[in-house]
Amino acid sequence: MKTFTRTLVRIVVPALLLSASAAQAHQFWYEKAGDGLTFRYGELDQNLHEVSPGGIDRIARLETTWYSPGGEKALTLEKRPDRLDLPAGVAPGAADSLVSVDLEYPMFDTARDGQSLRTYWVPATRWVGDFSKREPVLTLDIVPTGERHGDAVEFQVTYLGEPLAGEPIKVSVASGWTRIATSDVDGKFHVTLPWQGDYSINLYFIDEVEGVRKLEGQADEAYQLEGYNTTLSFRVAEGLEPLPVAEKTLPASVLKDMGITPPKHR
């Protein structure tokens, strides 16, 4: 799965300011579920899980690859009302990775200076069983480097296979605890992970390009922005006892059914 090798028509345009909605973007992530893993869509630190019927149904074609020292294998996740589960018998180990990406997620419009710009948005997540070095495979990827700085673990963010510098990376846990780290000139950053439990490390990055998305059996779709939202997820077994999980946030689809205008998320 080398998704940073694309066949899209791309034309560079002048840089624009990042939209306000980017900071509120929904994310994909994996979390522990019993002895296994489950896939979520929403926001980990807000305890928001999109459900069906509703937001989780926007996932159009999730491609999942299981990477292990012995090679790689494509997986098809099983959809549930509020999550997607790994197939029975799939149990990734400490040295493994799971990578999930949706290259056919519905486009949306982003408001910029009175204009409506069509945005090609690619949500993705990678789960790792430990912090050994991994190689990037996603267009926007976040991977452990295998290095530590004292108690802090080092990671690297890449775009199109190259280091991405100066980006604010959000580190979160389910209690609502968050930290922001900034990638250096080599795309690297390091963070201390004090709590036991599930973590997400997330970046929403916009590339200021125009292009055309070509999908088999569908009309070509022109766009003016490319947005990539990638989350690295993992579980920490040792450390401080986790804080209580944040109070559950109702997903947008449920709020709409209640007659409440939901906040804008992507």
C-alpha positions as CSV (number, residue, x, y, z in Angstrom):
1,M,0.0,0.0,0.0
2,K,2.1,2.9,-1.3
3,T,-0.7,5.5,-1.3
4,F,1.7,8.4,-1.8
5,T,2.2,7.3,-5.4
6,R,-0.9,8.8,-7.0
7,T,-2.3,9.3,-10.5
8,L,-4.2,12.5,-9.8
9,V,-3.9,15.6,-12.0
10,R,-2.2,18.1,-9.7
11,I,-1.7,21.8,-10.3
12,V,0.0,23.9,-7.6
13,V,-1.9,27.0,-6.6
14,P,-1.0,29.9,-4.2
15,A,-1.0,29.0,-0.5
16,L,-4.1,29.8,1.5
17,L,-4.8,29.9,5.2
18,L,-5.8,26.7,6.9
19,S,-9.5,26.5,7.4
20,A,-10.9,26.8,10.9
21,S,-12.7,23.5,10.5
22,A,-9.3,21.7,10.2
23,A,-8.7,21.9,13.9
24,Q,-12.0,20.2,14.5
25,A,-11.5,17.4,12.1
26,H,-12.9,13.9,12.8
27,Q,-10.3,11.1,12.7
28,F,-10.0,7.4,12.2
29,W,-8.2,5.4,15.0
30,Y,-7.8,1.9,16.5
31,E,-8.3,1.2,20.1
32,K,-8.1,-1.9,22.3
33,A,-11.3,-4.0,22.7
34,G,-10.8,-7.0,25.0
35,D,-7.8,-8.9,23.6
36,G,-8.2,-7.4,20.2
37,L,-8.6,-4.1,18.4
38,T,-11.6,-2.1,17.0
39,F,-11.8,0.7,14.5
40,R,-13.5,4.0,15.4
41,Y,-14.5,7.2,13.6
42,G,-15.0,10.4,15.5
43,E,-12.8,12.1,18.1
44,L,-11.0,10.1,20.8
45,D,-10.4,12.9,23.3
46,Q,-14.1,14.0,23.1
47,N,-15.3,10.4,23.5
48,L,-17.3,10.9,20.2
49,H,-18.0,7.8,18.1
50,E,-19.9,8.2,14.9
51,V,-22.6,5.6,14.4
52,S,-24.8,4.0,11.8
53,P,-27.2,5.3,10.5
54,G,-25.1,8.5,10.5
55,G,-21.6,9.7,10.1
56,I,-19.9,6.3,10.0
57,D,-21.8,5.6,6.8
58,R,-19.7,8.2,5.0
59,I,-16.8,5.7,5.0
60,A,-16.9,4.7,1.3
61,R,-14.2,2.2,0.7
62,L,-11.9,1.5,3.6
63,E,-8.7,-0.3,2.6
64,T,-6.9,-2.0,5.5
65,T,-3.5,-3.7,5.3
66,W,-1.9,-5.8,8.1
67,Y,1.9,-5.4,8.1
68,S,3.9,-8.0,10.0
69,P,7.6,-9.1,9.8
70,G,6.4,-11.9,7.5
71,G,4.8,-9.6,4.9
72,E,1.5,-7.8,4.4
73,K,-2.1,-8.9,4.0
74,A,-5.3,-7.1,3.0
75,L,-8.1,-7.2,5.5
76,T,-11.9,-6.5,5.2
77,L,-13.3,-5.0,8.4
78,E,-16.7,-5.9,9.7
79,K,-19.1,-3.0,10.2
80,R,-21.0,-2.6,13.4
81,P,-23.4,0.2,14.5
82,D,-20.6,2.3,16.1
83,R,-17.3,0.8,14.9
84,L,-15.6,-1.6,12.5
85,D,-14.1,-4.9,13.8
86,L,-11.1,-6.9,12.6
87,P,-12.0,-10.3,11.1
88,A,-12.2,-13.2,13.5
89,G,-8.8,-14.7,14.2
90,V,-6.8,-11.6,13.3
91,A,-4.6,-10.7,16.2
92,P,-1.8,-8.2,15.3
93,G,1.3,-8.6,17.4
94,A,3.8,-6.2,19.0
95,A,5.9,-5.9,15.8
96,D,2.9,-5.4,13.5
97,S,1.1,-2.4,12.0
98,L,-2.4,-2.0,10.8
99,V,-3.0,0.7,8.1
100,S,-6.5,1.9,7.1
101,V,-7.3,4.6,4.5
102,D,-10.4,5.7,2.6
103,L,-9.4,7.1,-0.8
104,E,-13.1,7.5,-1.9
105,Y,-14.5,9.4,1.1
106,P,-17.0,11.9,-0.1
107,M,-15.6,15.3,-1.0
108,F,-16.9,18.4,0.8
109,D,-16.8,22.2,0.4
110,T,-14.5,24.5,2.4
111,A,-15.3,28.2,2.7
112,R,-12.3,30.5,2.0
113,D,-12.5,34.3,1.6
114,G,-16.1,34.1,0.4
115,Q,-15.4,31.2,-2.0
116,S,-16.5,27.6,-1.8
117,L,-13.5,25.3,-2.5
118,R,-14.1,21.6,-3.2
119,T,-11.9,19.5,-0.9
120,Y,-10.6,16.0,-1.6
121,W,-10.3,14.6,1.9
122,V,-8.4,11.4,2.8
123,P,-8.8,10.1,6.3
124,A,-6.4,7.4,7.4
125,T,-5.0,5.7,10.5
126,R,-2.1,3.5,11.4
127,W,-2.0,1.3,14.5
128,V,1.4,0.0,15.9
129,G,2.0,-2.7,18.5
130,D,5.3,-1.1,19.7
131,F,7.6,1.8,19.0
132,S,10.0,0.0,16.8
133,K,10.9,1.9,13.5
134,R,8.3,1.8,10.8
135,E,8.5,2.9,7.2
136,P,5.8,5.4,5.8
137,V,3.3,4.0,3.3
138,L,0.5,6.6,3.6
139,T,0.5,9.8,1.7
140,L,0.5,11.6,5.1
141,D,2.0,9.2,7.6
142,I,3.1,9.3,11.2
143,V,5.5,6.6,12.3
144,P,7.7,5.7,15.3
145,T,11.4,6.1,14.6
146,G,12.6,3.5,17.1
147,E,14.4,6.3,19.1
148,R,13.8,7.7,22.5
149,H,14.7,11.0,24.3
150,G,14.8,10.0,27.9
151,D,11.2,9.2,28.8
152,A,9.9,10.6,25.5
153,V,9.2,8.5,22.4
154,E,10.3,9.8,19.0
155,F,8.0,9.9,15.9
156,Q,8.2,11.2,12.4
157,V,5.6,12.7,10.1
158,T,6.0,12.4,6.3
159,Y,4.1,13.7,3.3
160,L,4.6,12.0,-0.1
161,G,7.4,10.0,1.5
162,E,9.3,13.1,2.6
163,P,9.7,14.7,6.1
164,L,7.1,17.3,6.9
165,A,8.4,20.1,9.1
166,G,6.8,22.7,11.3
167,E,3.4,21.0,11.7
168,P,1.5,20.9,15.0
169,I,0.8,17.3,16.0
170,K,-2.0,16.6,18.5
171,V,-1.5,13.8,21.0
172,S,-4.6,12.7,22.8
173,V,-6.1,10.1,25.2
174,A,-9.8,9.3,25.9
175,S,-9.9,11.3,29.1
176,G,-9.6,14.5,27.1
177,W,-5.8,15.0,28.0
178,T,-4.0,16.5,25.0
179,R,-0.6,17.8,24.1
180,I,0.7,19.6,20.9
181,A,4.1,18.7,19.5
182,T,5.7,20.4,16.5
183,S,7.7,18.5,13.9
184,D,11.3,19.6,13.3
185,V,13.2,20.1,10.1
186,D,13.4,16.3,9.7
187,G,9.7,15.8,10.4
188,K,10.5,14.4,13.9
189,F,9.0,15.2,17.3
190,H,9.0,13.4,20.6
191,V,6.4,13.2,23.4
192,T,6.1,11.8,26.9
193,L,3.3,9.3,27.2
194,P,2.4,9.4,30.9
195,W,-0.9,7.5,31.0
196,Q,-1.8,3.8,30.5
197,G,-4.3,3.3,27.8
198,D,-5.1,4.2,24.2
199,Y,-3.4,7.2,22.5
200,S,-3.9,9.0,19.2
201,I,-1.4,11.2,17.4
202,N,-3.1,13.2,14.8
203,L,-2.4,15.7,12.0
204,Y,-4.8,17.3,9.5
205,F,-2.7,18.7,6.6
206,I,-4.0,20.7,3.6
207,D,-2.0,20.7,0.3
208,E,-2.9,23.8,-1.7
209,V,-3.4,22.0,-5.0
210,E,-6.1,21.6,-7.6
211,G,-6.8,18.2,-9.2
212,V,-9.3,15.7,-10.5
213,R,-10.3,12.6,-8.6
214,K,-10.9,9.7,-11.0
215,L,-12.9,6.8,-9.6
216,E,-14.0,3.7,-11.6
217,G,-17.6,3.8,-12.5
218,Q,-18.1,7.4,-11.3
219,A,-17.9,10.8,-12.9
220,D,-14.5,12.7,-12.6
221,E,-14.6,15.1,-9.6
222,A,-12.6,18.4,-9.8
223,Y,-11.3,19.8,-6.5
224,Q,-9.3,22.9,-5.3
225,L,-7.8,21.5,-2.1
226,E,-6.4,18.2,-0.9
227,G,-6.9,17.5,2.8
228,Y,-5.2,14.6,4.7
229,N,-6.2,13.5,8.2
230,T,-3.9,10.8,9.6
231,T,-3.9,9.3,13.1
232,L,-1.2,7.1,14.6
233,S,-2.9,5.0,17.3
234,F,-1.4,2.6,19.9
235,R,-1.8,1.5,23.5
236,V,0.6,2.1,26.4
237,A,0.6,-0.7,29.0
238,E,2.7,1.0,31.7
239,G,2.5,4.4,33.4
240,L,0.0,6.3,35.5
241,E,-3.5,5.0,36.0
242,P,-5.7,6.6,33.3
243,L,-7.9,9.5,34.1
244,P,-11.7,9.0,33.8
245,V,-12.9,8.9,30.2
246,A,-14.4,12.1,29.0
247,E,-18.2,12.3,29.2
248,K,-19.6,10.7,26.0
249,T,-20.3,13.2,23.2
250,L,-23.3,12.5,20.9
251,P,-22.4,12.1,17.2
252,A,-23.6,14.7,14.8
253,S,-26.2,12.3,13.3
254,V,-27.8,11.7,16.7
255,L,-27.9,15.4,17.5
256,K,-29.6,16.1,14.1
257,D,-32.3,13.6,14.9
258,M,-32.9,15.4,18.2
259,G,-33.3,18.7,16.4
260,I,-30.0,20.1,17.6
261,T,-27.6,21.7,15.2
262,P,-24.4,19.8,15.4
263,P,-20.9,21.4,15.3
264,K,-19.2,21.3,12.0
265,H,-16.7,18.5,11.8
266,R,-14.9,16.8,8.9
